[in-house]
């Protein structure tokens, strides 16, 4: 029999009590919009953006909380671009690099100074979540091996948008690359698209 998984980051509350995130930090959306603009997708993105959300999404400043409905509108517009999977991952990677200073700066600096591994990020995902989302939800991390983990994201409505799930693979890549030679991220696991507001990823590195 395979060895039981080692939980390295448990859910803060029982799964049926964890609730759903209701707000998102505008910095995440601004980083996404900047990356779309840099890669030449901005005009088409705006044309797909729900007019009811357009002004708020496009004029928000960094560091404020927005209702989750605006994040859903943003990522649905991104999804409507129908980009190849590799481009969606690349956009998520670009966003990860853009927001690293805002959301990961302290962790990244500490990890570089200490010479530690991607586990430094994985064990701090609650802190990153709390700086990005508000109202509920949270991450879960299980150790599958010395350099392999399963990450589950619970209670996040934008996970129901395929573009966001794909782009988040790239965000993981950007977060872990400073600490290893190669990173592999794949959406997977028992939660794979069976439950609304949830997703699972297998992360490994060398």
C-alpha positions, -999 to 999 in steps of 0.1 A, spaced: 0 0 0 12 35 -7 23 55 23 -4 80 36 0 115 25 17 139 50 -4 170 55 18 200 56 -9 227 54 -43 217 67 -75 236 61 -81 261 88 -117 248 93 -135 216 83 -142 215 46 -180 219 51 -174 250 72 -148 268 52 -172 289 32 -165 308 -1 -143 338 -8 -164 368 -15 -137 395 -23 -105 397 -42 -76 421 -40 -75 444 -70 -38 439 -73 -44 404 -88 -67 418 -115 -44 447 -123 -15 424 -128 -36 403 -151 -47 433 -171 -12 446 -174 0 412 -187 -29 411 -213 -19 446 -225 18 436 -227 10 406 -249 -14 425 -272 -47 410 -259 -61 441 -242 -85 455 -268 -101 421 -274 -103 415 -236 -122 448 -231 -146 439 -258 -155 407 -239 -157 423 -205 -192 426 -190 -203 463 -194 -217 462 -159 -182 455 -145 -161 473 -171 -157 507 -153 -149 492 -119 -124 466 -132 -106 490 -155 -103 519 -132 -95 502 -99 -63 511 -81 -40 486 -65 -45 473 -30 -83 476 -26 -108 448 -21 -134 441 -49 -165 419 -48 -158 385 -63 -183 392 -91 -157 416 -107 -131 389 -106 -155 365 -123 -163 391 -150 -126 397 -155 -116 360 -159 -147 352 -180 -136 379 -204 -101 364 -204 -116 330 -210 -136 343 -240 -103 351 -257 -100 314 -263 -62 314 -261 -41 283 -264 -34 266 -231 3 275 -232 -6 311 -236 -30 311 -207 -2 295 -185 22 321 -198 -1 349 -189 -5 335 -154 33 333 -152 36 369 -161 10 378 -135 30 358 -109 61 378 -117 42 411 -115 25 405 -82 54 387 -65 66 419 -48 31 426 -34 21 391 -22 53 370 -20 81 396 -13 88 388 23 85 351 18 108 352 -13 134 373 4 134 351 35 136 320 15 165 332 -7 184 343 24 178 309 41 185 289 9 153 269 14 130 251 -11 95 255 -26 81 242 7 87 277 20 59 289 -3 36 259 1 36 262 39 28 299 37 -1 297 13 -26 307 40 -8 341 43 -8 345 6 -44 336 4 -54 361 31 -36 389 12 -54 379 -21 -89 367 -11 -113 375 17 -145 360 31 -138 323 31 -121 295 13 -85 284 17 -56 262 6 -47 226 16 -12 211 9 -2 174 12 33 161 7 36 134 -19 73 131 -18 105 151 -10 99 173 -40 63 168 -48 30 181 -34 -7 182 -40 -23 216 -36 -60 220 -32 -78 253 -34 -112 254 -17 -140 279 -19 -129 301 -47 -156 309 -73 -131 320 -100 -118 284 -101 -150 276 -121 -135 297 -150 -111 275 -170 -88 304 -179 -81 311 -142 -73 275 -134 -49 274 -163 -33 307 -156 -29 297 -119 -5 270 -131 17 297 -144 14 317 -112 27 287 -93 56 284 -117 66 320 -111 63 316 -73 85 284 -72 111 291 -98 134 312 -75 140 281 -53 147 253 -78 160 244 -112 128 232 -127 91 232 -117 62 211 -130 26 221 -123 -5 202 -135 -42 204 -126 -51 170 -112 -63 152 -81 -96 138 -68 -113 173 -69 -106 177 -106 -136 197 -118 -161 176 -98 -169 203 -72 -177 239 -78 -152 265 -65 -124 239 -60 -94 227 -79 -63 206 -72 -28 208 -86 2 184 -85 34 204 -81 69 189 -84 104 203 -88 140 194 -93 
